[in-house]
Every structure is written in C-alpha cells, then in structure tokens.
Amino acid sequence: MWISPAYAQDAAAGGTGAVIMQLLPLILIFAVFYFLLIRPQQKKMKEHRTMLQALKRNDKVITGGGIVGTISKVRDDSDEIEVEIAPGVRITVLRGTISSVVQPPAAANDAKPADAAKS
C-alpha cells in the first residue's frame, strides 16, 4: 500500500475557465489565418475586379495563358474583349482571363539638373 490512489479531476471543477482556455488556441489560430491569408487574398481579388472593370482600348494586357496583346475593342455589354496579339491578328478573350495590365515603363528623368549642364 505504498501507492496512493489517483483520482481524476472532476469536469465541474474546471468550470467555464477551462473551456475558454481550451478554445483560445483555436481562436488565435483562426485570427492568424484571417489576417495573414484570408484578408490579403480578398483585397487582391477586389483590386483585380476593379482592374478588369477599368480596362479600356489600347491597354497592353497579359492573359492567364501568357498571351501579351493590346486591347482593340471592349464590349461593355459582354465579358468578351478583343485583343490584338500581332499586327492584324485579333483574338477574343474573356474579361476574367486577363491577369494583368502592363504599365508602360516610367520615363527616365531625361531633364538634367541645371548645375550638371553647366559643368
């Protein structure tokens, strides 16, 4: 009889504090996933939707398949956009397949400072 009997802790002894402590890690994990994964993805999707709505003629675009072309016709009543991929070669693509609009490179600062021009 050297070993004393061990008794399980009663569930009622823990109370609501124990339940909160058990759920706290799950709540923290969800919060981290929301701020690191879900929220940025929703923001990116919103920006993509506004970019698709703002498409206009002569925008240079890249489709989801990697085709680079210039928009020649935008149909507002339809999801179809006509893209010119080579001189005289036009294809019709769906608005949703356009992955990005290529911005022209920023113009280099060609204007020389007045001090540099004198020397």
C-alpha positions as CSV (number, residue, x, y, z in Angstrom):
1,M,0.0,0.0,0.0
2,W,2.8,2.4,-0.8
3,I,0.9,3.8,-3.8
4,S,-1.9,6.3,-3.1
5,P,-5.0,6.1,-5.3
6,A,-5.2,8.7,-8.0
7,Y,-8.5,10.4,-8.7
8,A,-9.5,12.1,-12.0
9,Q,-10.3,15.7,-11.8
10,D,-14.0,16.4,-11.8
11,A,-15.2,18.2,-15.0
12,A,-17.2,20.6,-13.0
13,A,-14.1,21.7,-11.0
14,G,-12.6,23.2,-14.2
15,G,-15.7,25.4,-14.9
16,T,-16.0,27.7,-17.8
17,G,-12.5,28.9,-17.5
18,A,-11.2,25.6,-18.6
19,V,-13.4,25.6,-21.7
20,I,-12.2,29.1,-22.7
21,M,-8.6,28.0,-22.2
22,Q,-9.2,25.0,-24.5
23,L,-10.8,27.1,-27.2
24,L,-8.3,30.0,-27.0
25,P,-5.6,28.4,-29.2
26,L,-8.2,27.6,-31.9
27,I,-9.4,31.2,-31.9
28,L,-5.9,32.5,-32.1
29,I,-5.1,30.2,-35.0
30,F,-8.2,31.4,-36.9
31,A,-7.3,35.0,-36.2
32,V,-3.8,34.5,-37.6
33,F,-5.1,32.7,-40.7
34,Y,-7.6,35.5,-41.3
35,F,-5.0,38.3,-41.1
36,L,-2.2,36.5,-42.9
37,L,-4.2,34.6,-45.6
38,I,-7.8,35.4,-46.0
39,R,-7.9,39.2,-45.7
40,P,-4.9,39.8,-48.2
41,Q,-6.5,37.4,-50.7
42,Q,-9.8,39.2,-50.5
43,K,-8.1,42.5,-51.0
44,K,-6.2,41.2,-54.0
45,M,-9.4,39.8,-55.6
46,K,-11.1,43.2,-55.1
47,E,-8.2,45.0,-56.8
48,H,-8.3,42.5,-59.7
49,R,-12.1,43.1,-60.1
50,T,-11.6,46.9,-60.3
51,M,-8.7,46.4,-62.7
52,L,-11.0,44.3,-65.0
53,Q,-13.7,46.9,-64.9
54,A,-11.3,49.7,-65.8
55,L,-10.0,48.1,-68.9
56,K,-10.0,50.3,-71.9
57,R,-8.9,50.4,-75.5
58,N,-5.1,50.5,-76.2
59,D,-4.3,48.9,-72.7
60,K,-1.5,46.3,-73.0
61,V,-2.6,43.2,-71.2
62,I,-1.4,39.7,-70.3
63,T,-3.9,36.9,-70.3
64,G,-3.9,33.9,-68.0
65,G,-2.4,31.8,-70.7
66,G,0.6,34.2,-71.1
67,I,-0.6,35.9,-74.3
68,V,0.5,39.6,-74.5
69,G,-1.5,41.9,-76.5
70,T,-3.2,45.3,-76.9
71,I,-6.9,45.7,-76.3
72,S,-8.6,46.8,-79.6
73,K,-12.3,46.6,-78.6
74,V,-14.0,46.5,-75.2
75,R,-17.6,45.3,-75.2
76,D,-19.4,46.7,-72.1
77,D,-22.5,44.5,-72.6
78,S,-20.4,41.3,-72.7
79,D,-17.5,39.7,-70.9
80,E,-15.6,39.5,-74.2
81,I,-12.7,41.7,-75.1
82,E,-10.9,41.8,-78.4
83,V,-7.1,41.7,-78.1
84,E,-4.6,42.3,-80.9
85,I,-1.6,40.0,-80.4
86,A,0.2,40.8,-83.6
87,P,-0.4,43.3,-86.4
88,G,-3.7,42.3,-88.0
89,V,-4.2,39.3,-85.6
90,R,-7.1,39.8,-83.2
91,I,-8.5,37.3,-80.8
92,T,-11.5,37.4,-78.5
93,V,-10.8,36.6,-74.8
94,L,-13.0,36.6,-71.8
95,R,-12.5,39.6,-69.4
96,G,-11.8,37.2,-66.5
97,T,-8.9,35.6,-68.2
98,I,-6.9,38.8,-68.2
99,S,-4.4,38.5,-65.4
100,S,-2.7,41.9,-65.5
101,V,-2.4,45.2,-67.3
102,V,1.2,46.0,-68.3
103,Q,2.1,49.5,-67.3
104,P,4.5,51.3,-69.6
105,P,7.9,51.8,-68.0
106,A,8.3,55.0,-66.1
107,A,10.0,57.7,-68.2
108,A,13.6,58.1,-67.2
109,N,14.5,61.5,-65.8
110,D,15.8,63.0,-69.0
111,A,15.9,66.5,-67.7
112,K,19.4,67.2,-66.5
113,P,19.8,69.5,-63.4
114,A,20.9,73.0,-64.3
115,D,24.2,72.5,-62.3
116,A,25.2,69.4,-64.2
117,A,24.5,71.0,-67.6
118,K,26.9,73.9,-66.8
119,S,29.9,71.6,-66.0
